[in-house]
């Protein structure tokens, strides 16, 4: 079996993430990781909090904490939520780790030695009151385009125009509020991406045919426009410091690497964090260095694509070392909230902590993946969410499980009944299930989430159709053994559903599977060929009826969610 390295874009440290962030990276990566593990592959799923950069400093200041203390608390808070969603990271690290400092500095030294880093003087805003140069986001003022008075020096959040700090009207320091700002000369390190353009283009050309169109088109757009040399250091107190052995003057001035330089390197560093926890059994370089037998898949929203398909590969190529580069980029469009953007800063939409507070994780996991914004943006509405959960999870799967087990216990007791041998209806059902399961596997292998969800839903529906056709509630009156066969077959379907639904709804899958007292139930997957016979759960197996798997979302619940979170279409 292949070795699969999987990473999802690092969630930023400043605040709890919204559902759009979850479906655009971490959740689909988890579903894929779970599926591959069940199929017997060696999988390493790596993620981390992205902890450097201006927003972290500003958020810490607002919270009245040191940046280190703020990031430690925020990391733990985010990790608790991801545990609540049952994201199966092999390691969830931190970009502020010693490992990331070590590897980021190594990358920088290698790039310098190979002629891909250059020191340049630039003009930047300086605040005498604060005694420091101000990164773009540390400068606030009035937008010259729309008049918004809280625009930042990099972008106006109101009209989304990209800005330069010198564009702002009445600029002020975001730290002290001082308007006594100057423009001074300072030195920074630049990554000479222009010198790596040809090599990056060649590398992208080898992979873009396989990537989704969204990822390949964004990469190609950036390459067509030409790669520009990019400043990779900043004047901040928090970050990976420029190493003094290579750039003593810049190190003495307290320069740190730009967050977008060190954040992708954290994928490697987080793997080293994982390996360092058990050095006798783990080797991070086996996954990242000369790792030709590893297939590397990255998951991210479309705004992260340029950094992962162009900038980070350029960095890796420039080291002239055999670091593993991504094989497949699974990019997603936006999940909107009633047609408007989810916004962390504006607190618009449902956030992940709130989601877990009101409903079980499996409700969210299923809905988000079944409506993943793959080919275009998709919209979250409470009406759509409620209909999907009630119909698919409650009405199709949950109802099937409940009526089969409840009726069988009522008529035949607490063990799977024997009844007649399988007949024509069961053979037909077995062929249908095998075909649908093969279709489901194919969509999961090709990372087509909406199609995979549709195939899974069709598997659940096939059980209901079989039950309606055989009607054991009528059979039991005239053919007791026939009714027992129908219920035994349906129970085998429940067990199959518990196995193959696990990537989508792990908690519910465990509950279904634990309903049967199967001593040797160690199979991680059921193949289409195995599914054809529908005989995994033999007659005589003890079973229990689980609580209702998916409580129905009532109209009054829906109304309360609309009132709490808002529920109207945006203009």
N, C-alpha and C positions, 0 to 999 in steps of 0.2 A: 504494500500500500504506500501511496505517496505521503510525504511529509508536507503539511500545510501550515504556513505562517500566515496569520490573519491579524491585521491591525485596523482599528477604527480611529477616525480623526480625534485628536485629544480634546476633550471638553475644557473650555477655559475656566479658570479658577474663580472668576468674580461672579458668583451667584449660582443659584439652582437653575438647571437647564429646562427648557420647555419641550413639549412633545415633538416639535419639528426637529429639534436637535437629536432627540432619541431615535426617530425613524430615519434620519439622514445618515447615521453612522453606526452607533453602538448596537442597536437592536437587530438590524439585518446581519451584522457581523456575528452576533450571538446565535441567531437562528442557523446561519451557515455553519458555524463552529459545532454546534450541537449535532446537526445533521451529519457532518463529516465524521465526528467521533462515533456516532451510532453506526455508521457504515464501516467502521474499523480503521479509519485513517489516524495517523499520528498528527495531532493538531496542537498548535501553540497560539492562543489568542491573547494578544498584548494590547494594553491601553494605558493611559496615565492622565493625570491632570496637567494642563499646560499652565505653568505658574509664573512665568516671567512677563515682562512688559509693563507699560504704563498703567493699564487698567488695574493690574494687581496692586500697584502702589496706591492708586487713587482709592480703590475699594478698602484697602487696609486703613488708609487715613480716615475715611468716612466712618469706619467701624471703631476707630480709636485704638487700633492694635498695631504692633510691629508687622511688617510684611510677612516675616517668617511665621509668626504666630497666626496671622490671618489665614495664610495659605494652608497651614497644618490643620486648622479647624475646618476650613472650606473643603479640603480634600476628604476629610473623614465624613463630612456631611454629604458630599456627593457620592462617596463610596457606599454609604448606608442606603441611599436611594437606589443605586444600581444593584445592590444586593436584593432590595425589595422587588426589583423587576427580574430578578434571577439571571442577570447577565453573567455568563460563565467565563469571566476572564481567568486565564491562567495566572496573570499578574496585572494588577492595576497600580502603576507606579506614580512617580512624581518627577516633573522635569527639573525640580530644584535638587535632585539627588546628587550625591557625590559621583555616581556613575555617569550622569549626564555631563557634569562639569568635566570629568576626565576625558570622555569620548569627544565632546564638542571641542575642547582645546586641542585634542589630537587631530581632528579633522582640519581645524584652522591651521595648525602647523604644517600639515601635509599640503594644503592648498597654497600656503605661502611658499613652501619649498619648491612647488611645481610651477610657480609664477602666476597663480590665479588670484592672488590677493594683492591689493595696492593701497597704500596710505595716501589719502587725499585731503586737502583743506576745503572745507565748505563753510558757508555762512549760516548761522543758526541763531534763534532767539535766545537771549540771555537775560536772566532776572537778577539784578544786583541785590534786591531785597532777599531773595532766596539763596543767592550765592551759587547759582548753577545754571547750566544750559537747560532749556526746556524742550523736551521732545514735543512733537506736534500736538499730541493729545493733552499736554499740560498747558497749552495756550487756548484760552476761550475768548469769545467775543461775538460781535454781531455779524451774521452772514451778509455779505454784500449783495447776494442774489435775492434772498427772500425776507431778510430783516429779522430772522430768528436770533434772539439775543443770547442763546446758550450754545452756539455753534462751536465745534472744536477745530483745532488747527489743521486736522487732516481731512475732516468731512463735516458737512452740516447734516445732522440727523433729521432735520425737518424737511429739507428739499433734496437731500442725498447728494448734493454737488460735492465733488472732490475739491479740497481747498489746500492752500498753503497758509501757514500761520500769518504771513505778511499780508494776506488778502483780507483778514478780519478787520472790521471796524471797531475801534476802541478795544484792542486786545488786552487781555489781563492774564496773570498767572493763575492756573487752576489750583496751585498750592497755597499761595498767600493772598491772592486777589489783587496783587500789586499791578498797577498799569505802567510802572516805570520799567519798561522793557527796552532792550537794545538788541541790535543784530551784530554779532561778533563772529570772528573766524575761529573755527575749531577743526581738529583733525579726526577722521574716521577711517575705518578699514572698508574697502569696497571689494566685493566678490566680482571678478571680471567674467561675468556670464557671457559677454560678447565673444570672448576667446573660446568658449565651450559650445557655441551655437551649433556648429557643424556636427559635433559629436552627439549632442542632445537630439538634434534632428534625426540622425541616423538611428539612434536608440529608439526614439518614438516611432519611427517608420517600421521598425521590427515588431512593434506591439500594437499599434493603433487599430489594425484590422480586427483584432480580437476584442478590443475594448468596446463598451457601449458607445454609441454615437455621441452622447453627451460629453463623455470624458475625452474622446479623441478630437472632437470639434473644438473644445476649449483649448486643449494642448496645441492643436494646429494653429489656432488663432494667435496665440502668444508667439509661436515660432515665426509665423508669417510677419507679424509686426516687428520681430527682431528682439533678441534678448538684450537687455540693458544691464550695464554694470550697476550693482546695487550695494548701498551702504549696509554693512552687517554689524555695525556697532552703534551703541547709543550711550547717552550720558544719563545713566540711572544708578541708583544705589543697589538695585536688586536685579540679579541676573548672573549668568556665567561670566566670570571676569576674563578679560583679555590676559593671556599668560605673560608674565613679566619676563620670562626667558626668551621670548620672541619679540615682543613689543614693549620694552621697558618704559618708554615715555608714556604711551597710552595707558599702560597698566597703572602707572603712578598717578595719572589723571582720573583713575577709577572707571575707565570705559568697560562696558559689558557688551556681550554679543546680543544682537537684535533677536527678539523672541522667535521670529520666523526662520532664523538660522538654526537655533538650538532645538526648537520644538520637534521637527521631524527626526532629528538625531536621537530624541528621547525614545523613539520606537526601539532603537538598538540598546539604548541605556536601560530602558525598562526591562528588556530581556536580560540584560546583565544583572539588574536588581534581582530578578527571578532566579537566575543561575547562582548568584552569590549567596542566596538563602540556602542552597543545598549543593555546594561546589563539588562534592564527591560524585553526584549523579547528573549534574547539568553543566552544559557548556554553551554559552551564548553565541560563540563564534560558529558553532555547528549549524546555527540557524541563519547566520548573517555573513559569514566570511568564507568564501569559496564553497558556498552552500548550493551546489548545482542541482542537488536532488530535492530542493525545497521549492514548492510553488507558493508564491507570495501574493496574497490578495488584500487590497486596501479598500476600505469603505469610507465614503465621505459625501457631504453635500457639495453642490456644484461650485460654491464660492471657494472651496479648498482645493479644487482640481489643479489650478495653475501651480500651486506650491508643490504638489505631489507628483505631477507629471512633467514638470520642467525644472523648477528651482532645486528641489531636493535631489533629483537625478543628476543635475549639473554638479551639485556639491559632491555627490558620491563619485561621479566620473572624474572630477578634478583631483580627488585624492590619489588617483592612480593605484588604488588598492581594490581588491576584488570583493567589495561590499555587495550584498544582495540587493538588487533593485526590483521594483514591483513588477509582477507578471500581469496582473489583472486589476484594473481600477473600476470598482463598482461605484458610480456616481449617481446621486439623487438630485432631483429638483426640489422645490420648496413644498413643504406642507404648510398651507395657509390656514388662518383661523377666520372663517366666514369671509374668505376672499382677501383678507388683509394679512400682513406679516405678523407671525409671532414675534414678540420683542421682549428680550430680557430686560432692557433698560426701561421700557414703557409698561412692563408687566401686562402685556396684552396676550391673552390666550391661556391655555391650561399648562401649568408647570408640573414637572414630574413628581414633586413631593405632594402636590395637591391631588394629582391623579391617583396616587396610591392611597391617599387619605380617604377618598370617597368610594373607590371600587377596586376589586382584586386586579393584580397585575396581568393575569391572563386575558381579561377583557381588553386591556390596552394593547397588549402584545398582538393579539389576533387582529384587532381592528387596524392597527397601524401597518402591519405587514400586508394584510389583505388589500389595503388602499395605499400602498407605498407609492410615493411620487416618482415613478421610474421614467416614463416617457414624457411626462409634463407635470406641472404643479398639480397637487390635489388639495382639496379643501376639507378641513375639519368643521363639521357642524354637529351640534348635539343631536339633531334629528337623525342624521345619517349614522352617527355612532350608535344611538339607541336602537335603530332599526336593524343594523348589522349584528349587534350583540344579541338582541332578543331573537332574531330569526335564525342566524347561523349557529351560535353557541347554545342558546337556550332551546329554541324550537327544533333544530335539526339534530345536534349532537346530544345535548343534555336530556332532551325529552326521550330520545331513543334509549339511552342508558337507563333512565328511570323506569320507563314502562316495561322494558324487557326484564330487568332484574326484579322489579316489584311483582309483576304478573307471575314470573316463574316461581318465586318464593311462595306466593299465595297458592299456586296450583300443585307445585312439586316439592316444596320444602327448600332447605338451605344448601342443596347440592345441585350441580349442573345435571339436568335429567338426561337419560340415555335416549330412549325413543327409537324410531326407525333409522335404518341406514340412510345416508345422504342419497337424495334422488335427483331428478332432472332439474328441479328448481335450484337446488344447491350447486349443481355442476355449472349451471348458467350463471349463478351469482359469483361463483369462484372465478370464472373466466372474466366477468365484468370487473371484479375487484382487482385481479391481477393486471388487467389493462390499465385501470385507473391508477394503480400504484406505480406501474412503470412510467406512466405519464407524469405523475407527481415527482418521481425520482429525476426524470429528465429535466423538469423545470427547476428543481433544486440544484442540480448539477450545473445548470447554465445561469443560475442566479436570477431567474425570472420570478420575482416574488408574488406578483399578482396572479400569475398563471399557476404557480404552485399552490397558492391559497384556494384558487378555484378548483383545482384537482383534488385537494384535501376535502373541500366542501362536497365535491361530487362523491367521494368515498363515503362520507357520512350519509349523504342522501340515498346512496344505493342501499344502505341498511334499512332505512325507512321504507323505501319502495318494496324491498323484499318482505318486510314485516306486514305491510299493507296488503301485498299480494297473497301471502300465506294466511293472514288473519288468524293467529293462534287462539284468540279469544272466541272464535267460532269453531276452529278445529277441535278445541278441547272438549266440545260437546259431542262430537261424533268420532273423532280419531285421536285418542289420547297420545299414542306414540308419535303421530304426525305432529301434534302440537309440541311435544317434547323435542323432536328434531328441530323444529323451527326455532325454538328458544335456545337450544344448544348452539345452533348455527349463529344466532344473533349474539350470543355471549362470546363466541369466538371473534365476531366482528368487533365487539367492545374491546376485547384484548388487543386486536390488531390496531384499532384506533388509538389505544393508549400508547402503543409503541411508536407509530408513525406520526402522531400528532405532537409528540414531545418537543420538537424544535419550536413549535408555535406556542403551545400552552403547557409548559412543563409541570406546573402544580396540578392542573386538572388531569394531566396524563398519569401522574403518580397515583392520584386518587382512584382513577379508573382501574389501573393495573393492580393496585392493592386490594381491589374488590375480590380478587380470586386468590385462593390459597394454593398457589402453584409452587411446590417446593423447589423445582429446578427451573424457575422462570428467569434464566440468565441471558436470554437472547437480547442483543442490543438493537436488532433490526429484523424485520420480516421481509424477505424478498418476494417479488411477484410470484415466483414459482411456489414458494412455501405458502403464500396467501391463497393460492388456488384451492388448496384442500380444506382450509378453514377447520383445522382439527388441533390447534395448539392447546386448547382447553378441553381436556377429556371429560367424559361423563363421570360423575362422582366427585368432581372437584368442589370443595366447599366455597361458598361465596357470601358476601355481605352486600347489602344495598347501601350505597354511599348517600350522604346528604345531597340535597339539590346542588348540582354542579355549578349552574349558572343562574343565580336569582334574577328574575325578570326586572328590568328597569321600568318602573311604573311611570305613568304620565306626570304624577306629582313630583317624582324624582327629577324627571326631565325639566319640569318647570323650575325647580329649585336650582338646577345647574345653570339654566339660562340666566336666572336672576343673579346668581353669584358671579359667573364668569362673563356674562354678556352673551347674547345670541342673536345678532342681527347681521345681515349682509352689509358689507362696506360699499360705499359708492364707487 
